[in-house]
Every structure is written in structure tokens, then in C-alpha cells.
Amino acid sequence: HAHDDLVQLLAEGGLPSGLLLLLVVIPTARRAVLGIGGAFGTVGIGIAAGAAAITLHALVDFVFHIPATAATAAVLAGALHGLPWNGRS
């Protein structure tokens, strides 16, 4: 076991699963960086910080194997993509 959800996914699914993961992670990471920078207001900062915290935890543990944590990450990512742009960057 890799003790890292992302590396474990690559080990089990290979390159195709890694590419599919990148299709989700890259736009979400971009929105999170903009959110932490304040582009979506204070709510965006909080949502982006929560998503970043779950992602950092996933680097050292199998955090997405817990359904509640996986659901929370999905809700945070969806909320992050649904935030309106207020023009600040």
C-alpha cells in the first residue's frame, strides 16, 4: 500500500486512471488557488481552504476510503466550481 490515495490510484489503475484524475484535479486546483487568493470572496477562501486541507491529508493517508470524507470533498469541489466570479484576482 502506498499510504497515499493518489499514488495508490495510479498503482491500481495505471496511466488511464491518472489521466482521468487530472481532468478533474487541474480545474479544481485552479479554482482553489483563485479561491484562496480571494477571487470568490470570503466564502470562497473557506471552501478552498477546506478542499486544500482534505487534499493535503490525502497525500499521507487513505482519506477518500472514508465515505463521509469523500462526500465532503465532493461537496467542497462542487461548491468551489459553483462560486460566482467577482472580478478580483
Contacts in CASP RR format, 6 or more apart in sequence:
PFRMAT RR
TARGET T0000
AUTHOR 0000-0000-0000
METHOD contacts of the structure
MODEL  1
HAHDDLVQLLAEGGLPSGLLLLLVVIPTARRAVLGIGGAFGTVGIGIAAG
AAAITLHALVDFVFHIPATAATAAVLAGALHGLPWNGRS
1 8 0 8 1.000
1 62 0 8 1.000
2 8 0 8 1.000
2 11 0 8 1.000
3 60 0 8 1.000
3 61 0 8 1.000
3 62 0 8 1.000
4 58 0 8 1.000
4 59 0 8 1.000
4 60 0 8 1.000
4 61 0 8 1.000
5 58 0 8 1.000
5 61 0 8 1.000
5 62 0 8 1.000
5 63 0 8 1.000
5 64 0 8 1.000
5 65 0 8 1.000
6 21 0 8 1.000
6 58 0 8 1.000
6 59 0 8 1.000
8 62 0 8 1.000
9 17 0 8 1.000
9 18 0 8 1.000
9 21 0 8 1.000
10 17 0 8 1.000
10 18 0 8 1.000
24 77 0 8 1.000
27 81 0 8 1.000
28 51 0 8 1.000
28 77 0 8 1.000
28 80 0 8 1.000
28 81 0 8 1.000
31 48 0 8 1.000
31 80 0 8 1.000
31 81 0 8 1.000
31 83 0 8 1.000
32 48 0 8 1.000
32 51 0 8 1.000
32 52 0 8 1.000
32 80 0 8 1.000
33 48 0 8 1.000
34 40 0 8 1.000
34 48 0 8 1.000
34 89 0 8 1.000
35 41 0 8 1.000
35 44 0 8 1.000
35 45 0 8 1.000
35 47 0 8 1.000
35 48 0 8 1.000
35 80 0 8 1.000
35 83 0 8 1.000
36 45 0 8 1.000
36 48 0 8 1.000
36 49 0 8 1.000
36 52 0 8 1.000
37 45 0 8 1.000
37 48 0 8 1.000
37 89 0 8 1.000
38 44 0 8 1.000
38 45 0 8 1.000
38 88 0 8 1.000
39 85 0 8 1.000
39 86 0 8 1.000
39 87 0 8 1.000
39 88 0 8 1.000
39 89 0 8 1.000
40 47 0 8 1.000
40 48 0 8 1.000
40 80 0 8 1.000
40 83 0 8 1.000
40 84 0 8 1.000
40 85 0 8 1.000
40 86 0 8 1.000
41 86 0 8 1.000
41 88 0 8 1.000
43 83 0 8 1.000
44 80 0 8 1.000
44 83 0 8 1.000
47 76 0 8 1.000
47 79 0 8 1.000
47 80 0 8 1.000
47 83 0 8 1.000
48 80 0 8 1.000
50 76 0 8 1.000
51 73 0 8 1.000
51 76 0 8 1.000
51 77 0 8 1.000
51 80 0 8 1.000
54 63 0 8 1.000
54 69 0 8 1.000
54 72 0 8 1.000
54 73 0 8 1.000
54 76 0 8 1.000
55 73 0 8 1.000
57 63 0 8 1.000
58 64 0 8 1.000
63 69 0 8 1.000
63 70 0 8 1.000
64 70 0 8 1.000
64 73 0 8 1.000
END
